[in-house]
């Protein structure tokens, strides 16, 4: 497992713990974010991703090759003339 994959898996596990605490009103969003090492705003962003896509919504999309701005989902690099 690559280090980035390991970090994402740890984030998912920690999120589940923080989410359950928040859902059961044992934690505020700020406290849940602190468990994850992020701000309360980032925790809310994680919530939106989780509610929309489940645990896959927590994955860092920047780490996939297709998300690179030179690819635009085609799988091939976009060539730009330097003229």
C-alpha positions, 0 to 999 in steps of 0.5 A: 500500500502506498503512503497516500493510500494509507493516509486516506484509509486512516482518514476514513477510519478516523472520520467514521469515529468522529462522525459517529460522535457528532451524529450522537451529539457527543462531539461538536463539529469543531471537536470532530474536526480536531480528532481528524486534525482539520478545521470545523469547516473542513469537517463540514466539507467531509460531511458533504462528501460523505453524505453524497458518496459515502466513504468514497466521498472522503477520497482526495480527488487530487490524487487520481490521474484523471483529475489533473488539469492537463487530462480533463478526463480523456486519459490523454494529456491535453496539448497546447500550442505555445504560439 
